[in-house]
């Protein structure tokens, strides 16, 4: 979950920047991965120079301003999401070893650190922090002597003793111009420049300086210098990575005049949906999902689909269940990744595992995918990050094209994920003959209209913001929905929890009388996502009845309904109308007002909506 940057370059006169410039800018772009503390270490004048500080990156920058670092062209930087040890100066990375000659940073969890620490304590090593990272640094410092001062060989020896998930980066004062890194079950990408090379948790760590990147595989070690890079496995055997070009630039990750990344990303959603749809059908209107890489004949024989995801991505999977079962007549189960592999699930060669992860590095989901592959299931990843681990280890991938999502609370990635699941469902229906070609073309045509309809909602966002500001003192908000409105309700509640820190729950509206109605009291705000009155009259009328039930008990009813739905007016304190669209596609519209509401309410409360407390963007530890 932490953010990691490494840099080895030539003189600043050539590169127009030094190591510290690269590290700070990289950490600024990676701070969404964790902001409990930040730190850097550079190699200069034959020594390691480190600074680290608890809190956000600005605290580190202030520390460096007061006590500047020497000019350097080699360094490592870290922004932390605390796991072992609380967020403090002492637990911040980098950690030093080998008498202060070596510095290390780390993302992940080293599961066997306690035993190694006991050995090192017996050898007289002193520890200054509560972290597993300092244990790894001390181990590397110890084996450095055994490796005859070869930092790459020392890293190979050290990681052979480590268990768990980790990315490690190290520099040593005896090796100016060298950064060595190791990767197991944790993200790391290599960036290639001219007279300089980079390492990052993801490409945003070096996107200001290069768009050439290399995917690094599982259990690999990479050594970078200004003019070279080499990759080995943990045993020292030569290995290779896969080079790719980043298809977005640094400007895509800027706020673009919006007060927060979250609001910008909400307003990015018409483009995110449109880009995810782009180029998916041929001239005859047949879907051609070139990235899938699973033979169509095998996909056509699938008898069960299991969606694996966590958090917001799991709600995208819940929407997918309704659409895929309707279009394909295949049973779909939606599983939380962290529960899946611990209950001996039943999967086989005719099961398609669909994993959904914005980052492609979600550890719970990665481990669940690996388990499913071991059971013989076919695996397909829906992901927003090219070159990340889950797509690489899956049999097939369907990339969304939402662009970089910086805010911790997901918005545009969620809508892009839903869009991608619709494409998958239609593709399977095409292969299996569940829908006629004309029906698929009609649904694709409806999907093509969605970006303009989202824009219509965004153009009227002032109505939603006014409501949010008026409710800034609310202590609890409930959300109700039925059919595809149910996962929308859960996602609306999650957004409030994540960024506004208030009690919020999403319920299936049909469950209301089975317990949740006991929560209703005078003035309780209740959002209700109302299904279209067209085609599902009984469902619509039942939800209108739910509105009446909670209002009769004093609730403040806030309704998301389709244009022209006059039936809700008499029972609602506030109504926001979204454009008409087919029922199964409604989540792409109904979600947007709830995102705007959460963002504005949290802003009105004075919170940082981009970096909510205790959270990180990518959950890379179990």
PyMOL commands that set and color helices and strands:
alter all, ss='L'
color gray80, all
select helices_A, chain A and resi 12-15+19-33+57-66+113-122+132-146+151-159+203-205+250-253+261-267+269-277+296-300+311-328+337-340+363-374+389-393+412-432+437-459+461-470+484-500+509-514+516-519+537-552+566-571+583-585+587-604
alter helices_A, ss='H'
color red, helices_A
select strands_A, chain A and resi 3-9+37-44+47-54+74-80+95-97+102-110+164-172+179-184+189-192+196-200+212-215+220-224+229-233+242-245+304-309+331-336+351-357+378-383+396-399+476-481+503-508+525-529+556-562+574-578
alter strands_A, ss='S'
color yellow, strands_A
deselect
rebuild
show_as cartoon
